[in-house]
Amino acid sequence: MSSSGDSLSRAEELLARLEAARGELEQLSGQPDASPERALEILNELSELAKAVEEELDRAKRAAEADAARP
């Protein structure tokens, strides 16, 4: 698999983790006795995952551009 393909695969895995965390936060928001601390932990996790996805997509883009520039 190419470097861009590897980055895209990692981005997809990170997106799946992001979606799972988002679902957990949504579930938590529906609980009257939900822990605000846990909600903050999930929000931090979402932020970190979103940044990681963006980094992987940037890597994939750079790798694809490098591949396209090769003869």
Rosetta blueprint (number, residue, H / E / L):
1 M L
2 S L
3 S H
4 S H
5 G H
6 D H
7 S H
8 L H
9 S H
10 R H
11 A H
12 E H
13 E H
14 L H
15 L H
16 A H
17 R H
18 L H
19 E H
20 A H
21 A H
22 R H
23 G H
24 E H
25 L H
26 E H
27 Q H
28 L H
29 S H
30 G L
31 Q L
32 P L
33 D L
34 A L
35 S L
36 P H
37 E H
38 R H
39 A H
40 L H
41 E H
42 I H
43 L H
44 N H
45 E H
46 L H
47 S H
48 E H
49 L H
50 A H
51 K H
52 A H
53 V H
54 E H
55 E H
56 E H
57 L H
58 D H
59 R H
60 A H
61 K H
62 R H
63 A H
64 A H
65 E H
66 A H
67 D H
68 A H
69 A H
70 R L
71 P L
